[in-house]
């Protein structure tokens, strides 16, 4: 069944004439008759019968017309909607980002500010590698990535090969994160040595900065040992936080003190600075070379900068 055949059925029913319908549809009468015959063969039932008053719908044809008319009208409306969107110059803002709660908050606030405007918003979350691929393949206009100072050379090399431009946003010290299920959540301390946590399980997610066998990771001392000896790996950061809530495990992440000065990123999760970690986190944003970002994307980046530097 083809859409044009539905249009033909509607026109024949309206004119009660094959010849008039053919004229209105700018098709020859034999071709129109053949098209309807082929459709009847496909359906296994007749749609029209000839009477002294002309051509009329059969009982089956009446039912067919009842169901097909709304389909035809929706198709016509789809064209009108597309035309409206084009003429209204609908804008699109798409961003891919690693799991950073304050970045997600900025995205939500931006939507709330511009939600009534003709803008399509898209937020994709994944690992740094996935974010880079999203921007490279033009699935997103811009991306927010994070990596360690020990990984910087390799990340910059990848961005260069993919012809992506990078702008640093901030340098962040690493933190241990624990939930209320871990005794360190309640300790009155300003920092923690990783050796103190050796009796607790370490958890990481597949694809994040600690799930790596690179030479860079091997230079991270006690952090590298934790990553290699960990028995707990989860599929994403959401699963990681859920696991922290339920167990006495701990993980490592960045935690911008300014962005979370009013409230913690996650309820019942405490970040504790690490003593002498030997590395920092770096957060930045990427785009394709020669791509001129839109005003809405520029506003998003400015809001992220303000959030972490105010």
Protein Blocks (a to p, Z undefined) as FASTA:
>chain_A
ZZklmmmmmmmmmnopaklmmmmnopafklmmmmmmmmmmmnopafbdcdfkbccddfkl
mmmmmmmmmmmmmmmmmmmmmmmmmmnopacddddddddfklmmmmmmmmmmmmmpccdd
ddddddfklmmmmmmnopafbdcddddfklmmmmmmmmmmnopacddfbdcdddddddfk
bmklmpccfbdcfklmmmpccdddehiaklccbfklmmnommmmmmmmpcbdcfbfklmm
mmmmmmccdcdddddfklmmmbcfbghiacdddehklpacdddddddehiacdfklmmmm
mmmmmmmmZZ
